[in-house]
Amino acid sequence: MHAPGPQVDDHMTVDVALSVLIGARVPHLLLRDEDGRCAGLVTRAQLAAHRGGGPWYGDRTRLRDIPLDRGPFTSSMSFLGEAEDAMRVRTLDVSPVIDEYGFALGVLALTP
């Protein structure tokens, strides 16, 4: 498990989130809801795919308005093997690890 890395609010625009991701030189951002709980995970590829990607897109498109991984997330109480199996079934390379209240503790990443 790695540190959670940068976390941004889910009401941030796609353009600003992409700038944060590039500036922080990280492969993903964790999204927080209005209570600070983990609301999702978004990658550079997902942001780039939606940035200017269709007639519905505008410079005010919010992260909460695009399709991305919104869970279920890996519980801090999960066994590693179970978490890995769940990630493989959902074809995820990374998954937020959350506590019992929904706050991000870190990120679990599969190695090839």
N, C-alpha and C positions, 0 to 999 in steps of 0.2 A: 504494500500500500504506500502511496505517495501522499505528500501534503496536498490539501485541496487546491492550492493555487488560487489564481484570481477568481473572485466571485462578483457577479454583477447583478443588478436588479433586472427582473424579467420585463420591465417596462422600457428598458434601454432600446434605442433604435439599432437596427442591424448594422448600419454604417458605423456607428460609434463603437459597437461591440467588436466589429472586425478590426477597427483601429486599436482598441485595447488589446485584443488578442495578438495582433502583429507587434505592437509596442512592447508587450510583456514577453514576447517570444515563447509562447506556450502553445500546445496543440489544441487546447480546449478551454472553455470557460464554464464554471458552474453558475447556474442561475438561482437567484433567491427570490422568494415571494415577498409580499409586503410585511410578513412577520419574520423574515430572515431565514426561513426554512428552505431547504433545497427544493427547487422547482424544476430542475432539469439540467442537462448538460448539452452544450453545443460545440461543434468543432469548426475549424477553419473551412473545411470542405462544405459543411452545411451552410455556413454564412455566405460563402462565395457563390454557392448554387442559388441562393435566394436574392442575392444583391443584384438588382436589375434583371431578375430572371423571368419576368412575365408582366402582363398588363396590370396585374393586381398589385405589383410592387410599387412603393413610393418611398421617398427619402424619410418618411416618418413611420415606416413599417417597424413594429416592435417585435422583440424576441418572442414574446408570448403569443404572437400571431403566426409564427412559422412552425412547421412540423419539426419536432426534435424529440430526443429521448426525455420523457417525463416520468419514467419509472415503470415498474417498481424498482427501487434502488436497493443496493446491497446493505443489509442490516449489519451493524457492528457485532451482532450476536451470531451471524452466519458462520458456518464452517467454510474454510477456504475452498475445498473441493466442490461444495454445493454452489458457492458463489461463481466459481469458474464454469461449472456446468450450465448455470442459468445464463451467464453471459454468452456462452457459445450458442445456446439455443436461440437467443435473441440476436445473435451475430453482432455483439458489442465488443469493442476492443478495450473500452474503459467504462467504469461504472462508479458513480458516487457512493461512498460508504457513509451511511447516516446513523445517528444515534436514535434512541427510542422516541425522541421528540421531533425528528425530522431535520436536524441540523447536520451539515456536512462535517465529517471528521477527516476525510481524505478521499483518495480516488484509487480504486483497484484497477490495475492494468494487466491485460494478458500479454504474455511474451510469446513471440512466434515459435 
